[in-house]
Amino acid sequence: MKYDFDLALDQNTSTGKIIAHIKDGSRVLEFGPGNGRVTRYLTEVKQCRVSIVEFDKELYIEVMKFADDGFLGNIEDFEWCEYFSDQLFDVIIFADVLEHLQDPLKVLECSKKCLKSDGVFLVSFPNIGHNSVLIDLFNNNFCYNEYGLLDKTHNTFYTQNGFEKLFEKTGLYINEEDYTYAQVGQTEFDNSYADLPIEIQYDFKIRPFGEVYQYFFVLSLKANVSFKRKIPENSNAVVQLYLVYDYGNDIKVEPWLLNVLTGENQTVVLDIPDALNALKIVPMQSKGILEFKAVTEGVEIKTLTTNAIWQTEDTYAFLNSHPFLRVEGEYIRGRKLTLYFKFFYLGEYGEIQKKILIDYYKKKNENTKLCKKMELVSEENGNKIEIMKMRYMQMLDSNLWKTLEGIRKLSNLYKRKQQLIQKKNSFFQYSIDAFDFDHEKNIVVIRGWGFSKSDNRRLNYDVPVEEGVYFKVARQERFDVCDIFDLERDCKPGFIIEIEGVRLKRYHHIILKTKTGVELLIKIDRFNLEQKSFKQKTKAELKAIRRLGIAEAYKKFIFHKAHRSSDDYDYWIYKNEKVDLEKIRQDINSFEITPKISVVVPVYNVEEKWLQKCIDSLRKQVYKNWELCIADDCSTKTYVRPLLETMSQKDKRIKLVFRNENGHISQATNSAIEISTGEFIGFMDNDDELSPIALYEVIKAINEQSDIDFIYTDEDKINVKGKRFDPFFKPNWNPVLLCGHNYITHFVVIKRTLLDKVGALRSTMDGSQDYDFVLRATEQAKHIWHIPKILYHWRTIETSVAFDPKSKEYAYTAGKKALEESLARKNLHGNVKMTQNYGAYKINYNYEIKPMLSIILWGANKDIEKTVNAILDNADYSNFEILIPAEQKELLKYEDTRIRFLQSYSFNKRVEEAKGQYLLFLKNSILLEKKRNISELLNYGLKDGVGIVGGKIVTKENIVYNAGVWIDDENQQIHYTHRGCSDRSLGYYFRIVLPQNVFAVTEDCLLISKENYLKAGGINESLVDGLKGIDLCLKIRSMNLDIVWTPYFKGVEGCVENKLLTKQEYCKFNEVWPSEKRRDPYINPWILNNEV
């Protein structure tokens, strides 16, 4: 059903607001009840008598199972008026109904006759003025959707004024006006504020109704003098400022929240202490323009220190992302101080504004020098200028100049034309990756990517009318392009253009368009997109160097090299997937344990050829003791049932169940489980394939370790042409990573006893049912085992509608819910949030304690003051001390009560003197970034079972420097994972953006409790840097405690080194820790052995 969604009782939703306004036992008339969730709740929980009006027969029959009375018919036929003419109701509900009607006015007037004199209408209605709609309109886009604000069945739209006029005409009075909200980027629209010119983004963001998703009204037949109209909320209107009280030896920070729409806290009154040195005001956390006044005893203070780039009267413009205004204590000590704030603009400036501000700043500072130089130049060169003028006039008057004038004009015209073509090309960076033609549907499909060089924004696309009238464009995520060219990750530069009803030719054309209106017609030679010879590739590279220069050509070469991974993977398959079938059969005959494996597959309208491939992959298994349990979820495609029945007749191991109604994937999978008889259950999708040795490898693992009850394998993807790509070499069991995203996915096999214990899939988690099941199963499993082999091939079917993560918002919400329930089952307290990377989550744990932290700075950096300043200014945790060797005291120009100087450089001796229950070892050349930092380390450091936590270290250029380590025994070195990778990327399958269990971290950034540090015997200070931290991690691991790495702590390394271990240093470490102790328990062996 289209309206098949769960009931939300939260009063932040329209259904929650409606239910909250209905008293128990009320008589209710509900128009368009949809799936009947509200109807059922009102009848069963609130004991209401509910009558309905519904035109959809299927929905009507379903809802009448619990409704008191009802009428089947179109609302705007008005036959229901006579049916209910002798009845009066306490409440009449129009929940997202009026917008579907042609004449809401007439419907409201007729329904008034059914309302008691003291009754109310409850109306919810979508807001056509939501910013998501307006952003599309601004960009000349207006498309109806399957659901949401622009549902394709909507006929009528109103904004606030329109509602007031509508209700006034019908004689209804507003008792209450309320709203539901959704921020831009959290709706069904694929847009963001970045799709607008920078100059107008702020005005859009603070529109009062910009985030109102639905209106909610309570209406009555009588005017209400106490009419309640809420002021719309807007998340962008809230500004956080900080007041920093400087007492010399101590600093106190006080946050304030201001609202630029309501005016809340835009005037702040303070009682200033007598001991204050200065008051620093940080008005915002971004660039911007504001009016600011500081007034004491009726007098405005004009003597302010600020880093504003421009100032006039009381208006300040900041180009720095860390703006401040500072008032010295002598003007305000012991007095009452009033601060006035008025914000004109927040956020990034347009290029013109930025240029004006920068130019103003430079000119202001250089004005005096320039004036003096100009006077001097004018005096010295005055005569020269006059002579040059005279000679120039003589040249223009010469006969030769006049003779060449015509030739010069032609030459200039040609040059201008060439320059125009080059200039147009300079606006675009693009690539055409593939050209396909669907002969059955007569459709051309062009794939590629592109963006505007001028503003790094994605392009728009068009097709010349003579080459195709009907076409559609789908956006694609291309994080590889974003990383190479340093684009914003939400840019979506990829595209698929599908052109219908065209004749296949060698050359096709498309039009690239920038947001500023520049257009470029490009010719696509489909023959050139086929595989080229080495000679052709070399020729192309040389052409690129001539056209782009060496630097740009090299950049292009690196990009394309990264995309040759498909060929590399073909070679990897050839090299590593050689199978000795005779040996495998001998192994199977020798196995003591040969259980039946039931592979369960839910089927729904899958294409015939892919279903056939799926089934064939089971029939080709080398291990024969299996059964395939298929549940058809009431498919509407006529070929599905005959195909399944034919396959079942051919092979009795294929068992079938045909469901009478569509219950979606969870119920269908459970139906398949119900007919299974195997001791182990494997899960598979209806268009995917298994490797022929998949079940053999599973049984082999069970024979080697009989207590295994949960197994997962590596996987890759397979396209419609049968080409395998994008291998996922997964880590071994990694519980922290699993709480960030479902890295396990396919192929999962579990023991039936475990399945019986945790239960089957849950329909309430549809969309993330796999994730929920994996979480529940791994919580109860006795022995989890990872088979590091590619045994599952996930089918990707390319269509013109590219995968849009936002379209699966419901799935990610279900995943969030699954993770929240997992925390509750484990008795852990925390908040789960969805990250900017769809399908990935972040957990903020809640702790009742806030222990003291001793930050131990180490290293020979002479610029230690920067590190200390960064900690004092940016630390998001207040209960800490900083321990510094006394010899470095002279490098600091100030004192702070949180800083202590100790007489030793020794790690262990400083730990003895540390006051904190927790220790943070931090290299003194690393600067803390703003946002959350120290608290992110403690987020895992305070968790039971965790011994050490490390954070992400990047360079000033935002390149990953330290994201955890392992020992590379082959090269006898420390391997820094992902070193050199852009921090804007995800790394290998979320490796550098999600917390996870790791082998070790270094002492560059290492958090540990003092108790565990002392139990472990401290740091081995005879080892070289890097190995000290690894040694400590191995000691902690021997205490059965975990090492966790989190990317949410980020420090910037100011002193980048690439120091290698000497053979003596490696051998010394090797003597302490034998090879079996040094092996990373989490990393996939293919990655560890540098095979991939």
VENRA-V786582 format. One record per pair of residues at least 24 apart in sequence whose C-alpha atoms are under 7 Angstrom apart, sorted by the first residue. I is the first residue (numbers start at 1). GAP is how many residues later the second one is. Records with the same first field share a line. If there is no record, write none. Layout:
I->GAP  GAP
//
This chain:
3->31  32
4->31
7->30  31
12->168
13->167
14->110  166  202
18->104
24->24
25->24
26->64
27->62  63  64
28->61  62  63  64
29->60  62  63  64
30->62  63  64
31->62  63
32->65
34->25
35->24  28
36->27
39->28
40->26
76->31
81->29
85->29
87->27
88->26  27  28
89->25  26  27  30
90->25  26  29  30
91->28  29  30
92->28  29  30
93->28  29  30
94->28  29  30
95->28  29
96->28  29
99->26  55  56  57  58
100->53  54  55  56
101->54  55
102->53  54
105->61  65
108->62
109->61
117->104
119->101
120->98  99  100
121->97  98  99
122->95  96  97
123->93  94  95
124->90  91  92  93
125->89  90  91
126->87  88  89
127->32  85  86  87  88
128->29  30  31
129->30  80  81
130->79  80  81  82  83
131->53  79  80
132->52  57  59
135->61
148->40
171->50
172->47  48  49
173->46  47  48  49  50
174->43  44  45  46  53
175->43  44  45  49  52  53
176->41  42  51  52  53
177->39  40  41  51  52  53
178->37  38  39  51  52
179->33  35  36  37
180->32  33  34  35
181->30  31  32  33
182->29  30  31
183->28
188->619
198->150  151  152
199->150  151
202->143  144  145
205->31
206->28  30  31
208->24  26
237->24
239->45
240->44
241->41  42  43
242->39  40  41
243->36  37  38  39
244->35  36  37
245->31  33  34  35
246->30  31  32  33
247->28  29  30
248->29
249->646  647  648
250->646  647
260->83
266->74  75  76
267->71  72  73  74
268->70  71  72
269->68  69  70
270->66  67  68
271->64  65  66
272->60  61  62  63  64  65
273->60  61
274->59  60
276->53  57
277->51  52
278->48  49  50  51
279->47  48  49  50
280->44  45  46  47
281->43  44  45
282->41  42  43
283->40  41
284->39
285->36  37
286->35  36  60  61
287->31  32  33  34  59  60  61
288->29  30  57  58  59
289->27  28  29  54  55  56  57
290->25  26  27  51  52  53  54  55
291->24  25  50  51  52
292->48  49  50
293->46  47  48
294->43  44  45  46
295->42  43  44
296->36  39  40  41  42
309->48  52
310->47  51
424->96
427->25  26  27
428->24  25
429->24
434->95
435->91
442->58  59  60
443->55  56  57  58  59
444->54  55  56
445->51  52  53  54
446->50  51  52
447->48  49  50
448->46  47  48
449->44  45  46
450->43  44
451->42
452->62
456->31
457->34
458->33  34  35
459->53  54  55  56
460->52  53  54
461->50  51  52
462->48  49  50
463->46  47  48
464->46
467->35
468->31  32  34
470->29  30
471->26  27  28  29
472->25  26  27
473->24  25
474->326  327  328
475->327
476->326  327
479->506
483->499  501  502
484->75
496->304
497->303
498->302
566->159
569->156
591->112
592->111
593->110
594->105
595->84
596->29  30  82  83  84
597->28  29  30  81  82  83  84  85
598->28  29  30  31  78  79  80  82  83  84
599->28  29  30  82  83  84  85
600->28  29  30  69  72  73  82  83  84
601->28  29  30  68  71  82  83  84  85
602->28  29  30  31  63  66  67  70  83  84
603->27  28  29  30  83
604->28  29  30  31
605->30  31  32  35
606->80  81
610->77
611->75  76
613->76
614->72  73  74  75
617->72  73  74  75
618->72
620->72
621->71  72  74
622->70  71  74
623->72  73
626->27
627->26  27
628->25  26  27
629->25  26  27  43  46  47
630->25  26  27  42
631->25  26  27  28  37  38  40  41
632->25  26  27  36
633->25  26  28  29  30  31  35
634->24  25  26  27  28
666->95  96  97  100  103
667->96
670->90  91
679->72  73
680->69  70  71  72
681->68  69  70  71
682->66  67  68
683->64  65  66
687->108
688->105  106  107
689->103  104  105
690->101  102  103
691->100  101
694->97
707->76
708->74  75  76  77
709->41  42  45  72  73  74  75
710->39  40  41  71  73  74  75
711->37  38  39  73  74  75
712->32  34  35  36  37  73  74  75
713->33  34  35  73  74  75  76  77  78
714->73  74  75  76  77  78
715->31  75  76  77  78
716->74  76  77  78
717->76  77  78  79
718->75  76  77  78
719->76  77  78
720->76  77
729->59  355
730->354
731->351  352  353
732->54  349  350  351  352
733->51  53  349
734->262  263  348
736->259  260  261
737->257  258  259  260
739->80
740->100  101  102  254  255
741->98  99  100
742->29
746->46
747->45
754->27
765->49
766->45
767->43  44  47
768->43  44  46  47
771->44
772->43  46
775->47
788->296
805->33
812->26  27
844->95
845->94
851->66
852->27  28  64  65  66
853->26  27  28  63  64  65  66
854->26  27  28  29  60  61  62  64  65  66
855->26  27  28  64  65  66  67
856->26  27  28  64  65  66
857->26  27  64  65  66  67
858->64  65  66
859->64  65
861->63  64
862->29
864->27  60  61
865->26  27
867->57  58  59  60
870->57  58
871->57
874->54  55  56
875->58  59
876->56  57  58  59
877->57  58
908->110  111
917->92  93
918->90  91  92
919->88  89  90  91
920->85  86  87  88
921->82  83  84  85  86
922->81  82  83  84
923->81  82
925->128  129  130
926->125  126  127  128
927->124  125  126
928->122  123  124
929->121  122
932->117
933->115  116  117
934->115
936->112  113
937->70  112
941->66  67
945->96  97
946->95  96  97
947->61  89  94  95  96
948->58  59  60  94  95  96
949->57  58  59  94  95  96
950->51  55  56  57  94  95  96
951->54  94  95  96  98  99
952->94  95  97  98  99
953->97  98  99  100
954->97  98  99
955->97  98  99
956->96  97  98
958->24  25
959->24
963->29
964->34  36  37  81
965->34  35  36
966->33  34  114
967->111
972->94
973->87  88
992->55
993->54
994->52  53
995->49  50  51  52
996->48  49  50
997->45  46  47  48
998->45  46  47  84
999->44  81  82  83
1000->30  33  43
1001->28  29
1002->24  27  28
1003->25  26
//
